[in-house]
């Protein structure tokens, strides 16, 4: 073990918990909104889990880091989360290397990694194991994809599925582990929830990929699958912001339909959470609702050239929060709301079986 001795299962310091709440607001307005809806027993651990994932993202996304540095720092961070390396050693290695590409709040998060990790190590063994597994799989998987980042896109839809698993599906599995540890009633449905959790994560991540097509291309990346667009005689490397191509828009429609199907699985997942767990349901529903409405905007503006053009308004976010909160315990009404929110979206012909495997 390197650095200071690590304290496991010690109650978290009040200052560390306060920092966690404050930095959440700085790095994610969405999660700063949804995490407080969770029951108290889950709020701290899921808030902490998000920050661990954000640190992993920061390592992967800072373009000043070489591929070798990214892998080394990702492995270091996995060791930090597991308790075999001190957070101070990691922070001292990464913080001076961060560029202006990384936002100030993320600079602050990296600098204060020890505070975050002290909270991580206060959790019970089941919770820590879930967090450790998520960070390990996410960091290694994302590093593999970053090494092959080009404007050509990913080879095929299975490749996109795997990327989405590393970025979001594994997070869905982690959240499900935490929910099942929290509630015996939820735990009874664990096998089915685990399958749906990966699909839930993929639906959210695919929505982000579609929304961020042009931002990703500016930094030399494309996470779209070549095979979907080749079926319409379109080569992703030819995609340009200065003209629209109906062939590209047809491929985009296919992906919108696939993402919507994943979000339908997300609704099934949410409806399997006991109705009395309104906080967990709201946590899921708000993310689901915002994603399906974002897909609607993308579908209506398939020729969009900037993510801001398909971003849902604050008014829409507020309406989503109010509506889903009002009917959070009513499965029948939630299904009706989903039908209305997803109306006119393209349908996919891809087998249901493919949505529940990776």
N, C-alpha and C positions, 0 to 999 in steps of 0.2 A: 504493500500500500504506500502511495506517495502523498506527501503533504500532511496536514493535520489529521489526527485521529477522527474518525467519523462516528457520530452518535446516532444510533438507530433506535427507533421507538421512543424517543424523548418527546415530551409534549412540545408543540411548536411555540416559538416566542411570539408574543403579541406584535412586536415590531415587524417580524417576518410576515405574519398574516396580513398586516396592514399594507405592507409593500406589495404583496400579491394582489390585493384588491385594487390598489392604485395603478399598478402597471397593466393590469387587465384592461383598464379604460384606455390606456395609451396605445396598446398594440392591437386591440380588437373591439370596436364598438358593438359588433354583433354579439360576441360572447359575453361582453360586459353587460349586455341586455338580457341574455338567456340564462346564464349561469345562476344569477340570484333567484331564479324561479325554482331551482332545485331544492329539495328538502335539505335541512342543515347538515345532515350526516353525509351528504354527497357534495355539497357546495365547495368545500375546501379541496377535496381530492380532485374533482373535475376541473376546478379552476387551476389547480397546480398542474394537472395533466395537460391542459391547453398550453400553459407556459412552457412545459418541457417540449411539446411539439413545435412551439414557436421558436425555441432555441435551435432545434434541429433544422427547421426551415431557414433560419438565419444563416446557419453554416452553409447550407446548400445553395442559397440564393445570392450570397455576396460574390459578385463577379471578380473581385480583387483576389480571391483565393484560387490557387491552382488546384487541379484535380487531386494531386497528392495531398495537399494541405487539407482539402475538404474531407478526404477519407480519414486522414489521421485525426482530425478534430472531431469528426463524427464518432469514430471509435473511442476517442477519449471521453466524449460526452456519455456514451453508453456505459462506460466504466464508472463515471461519476454517479449516474443514476443508480447503478447496481451497488455502489458503495465501495468500490475497489480503487477509486482515485478521488482525490480531494477536489471540490468545486473550485477552490482558490487556484489550484494548478491549472485547471482548464481555462478559467476566466483570464488568468494572466497570459496564457498562450494565445487565446483568440482575440481579446479586446483590442490589442494594438494593431491587429491585421485588418480590422473592419474598415470598409470604405464608406464614402458618402452615399453609395447605393443603398446602404442599410439605414433605415430611418432612425432618428434620435432615440425614440422609445425603445427600439431594439438594441441600440448601443447600451442604453441604461440597463436593459434586461440582462445582457451578457455580463456587464460589469457586476451586477448583483446576483449572478447565478448562485453563489453560496447561500444567499437568503432563500431562494426558491428551493434549493436542494435540502436545506434544513427542514422545510415543510414536507418535502417528499419523504424524507426518512422518518417522519413522525407517524406515517400511516401503518395500518395493520399489514401482515404478510401477504394476504390475498391482494390487497390494493397495490402494494409495492411491486409484486410480481406482474400484475397487469400493466403497470406503467413501464416497468423495465422491458417487458416483451415488446410493447408498442414502440418504444424509442429505438430498440435494437433493430427491429424489422424495418421500421421507417427509414432510419438513417442509412442502413446498408442498401436498401432498395432504391432510395432516391439517389444515392451516389452512383449506382450503376446506370441509372437513366441519364443523369447529368453528364456522364462521360460520353454519351452518345447523342447529345443535344444538337440538332440541326434543324434547318428550315424544311427538310424533306418530310417531316412528320414521322410518326411511328409506323412500323411495318404493316400492322393490321389491327383489327378490333381486339383480338386477344391480348396484343401488346398494350393497347390503351387500357384494357381491363386490369392488367397487371400493374401498370403505372398507378391507376386509380386505387388499387388495393394498397400499394405501399404508402400512398399519400393520405388516403381517407378510409379505405375499407378496414385497415388494421385499427384505426381509431374507433370505428364502429364496434369492432370486437372488444376493444378495451373498455369502452363505455358499457357494453353489455355485461362484461365481467363485473364491473363496478356496480351496476344495477342489480345483478343477481346476488352479489355479496351483501347488498343492502336489504334485499327483500326476498324472503322464501317464496312468496307468491310469484314473483317475477322469475325466480330460479327454476320453477317447475316447467317453464316454457323455454329453458335455455337452449336446447339443440336447435329449435326452429328459429329462435331469436338470433342466434349466431349466424345462421345462413342469411337471414334477412338483413342483418347488420352490415354485412359486406355490400349488399345491394344498396342499402340506404346511403352508405358512405360514397359509393360510386355515383349515385344520382346527384348528390351535392357536388362532388368533384367534377363530374362532367359538365354540370351547369357552370361552374367556375371556369373550366377550360374554354367552353363556348363563348362565355362573356369576355374572356381575356385573350381571345385569339390575336388581336392586333398588338396588345401590350407585350405578349410573349414574343411575337415576331420581331418587335423592335430590339429585343435583346438576343435574337438569333435562335429562338426556340419555337417548336411546333409540336403539340401533344395530340394532334389529330391523327386518325389512322388512314394510311394511304389507300388501303383496299376499298374503303367505303367510297372514296372520291374517284378512284380508278374505275369503279363500276359505272360512273357517270362521265368517263373519259376526261377527268380533270386531274392534273398533277399538282400536288400541293406546293411544290417549289415555285410554281408559276403564279401563286397568289400575290396580288398587288393591291395596295390601298387606293390606287388611282383609277381603278375600273371595276365594274361588277361583272360576274360571270354566272349565268344561270346554272351551269353545270356544278359549280361550287355550292350554290344555294340549294340545289337538290341533294347533294351529299350532306350539307348542314341539316337539312330537314330530316334525313335519316337518323342523324345523331340526336336531334331534338326528341324524336320519337323514342329512341332507346333510353335517353335520360329520363323522359317522362315515365316510362315503364319502371325504371328503378325507383322513381319517387312514389309510384303506386305501391311498390313493395315497402317503401318507407312508411306509408300510411298503414299497411297491414302490420308492420312492426309496432307502430305506435298504438294501434288498437289492441295489441296483445298485452300492453302494460295495463295492470289493474286500474279501473276507472277512478278509484280513490286516490291514486298517485297523480294528482293533477299537475304537480310541479314538474315531474319527469315528462308527462305528456306535453305540457306547454313547451318545455325545453326542445322536444322533438318537433312539435307542430310549427313553432315559429320558424325554425330552419327550413322545414319542408314547405311551408306556405310561401316564404320568400323565394325559394328556389323555383317552385312551379310558376310563380308570377314572372320571374326573370326569364324562364323559358318562353313564356307567352310573348314577352317583349322581343326576345331574339327572333321568334318565329314571325312576328309581324314586321320585323326590320332585318330580314336576312341579309340585306345589302349593307348593314351597318359597318362603319369604319373606325369606330372608337367605342371602348367599353362604356363611356359615359352615356352613349345613346341608348343603351339597353339596361341601364341601372334603374331599379325601381325607386320611386320617390319616397320621401319620408312619410308622406301622407298614406301611401300604399302600405308601408311597413306598419304604421300605426293601425290601419284598418285590419291588417292581417293579425296583429297582436290581439286586438279587441275581439275580433270574430272567433278566432281559434280558442281564445281563453274562455269565451262565453259557452262554447260547445265542447270543451276539452274532454268531458266525460261521456259524451254521447257519440258512440261509434257510427250509428246510422247517419246522424247529421254531418259528421266529419266526412263520411264517404260522399254525401251529396255536395258538400262544399268543394271537395276535391274534384268531383265531376264537373262542377261549374267552372272551377279555376283552370282545369285542363282541357276544356272544350276547344275543339278545332285544332288541337295540336296533332301533328302527324302521328300515325300509328306505325308500329314496327312489326315486321313479320318474323323477327328473330325468335327462336324457340324459348319458351319460359324457362326451360332447363338451364339455358346458358346464363340466365340472370342470377342464378343461385349457386354458381360455381366459379372458381377462379383457377 
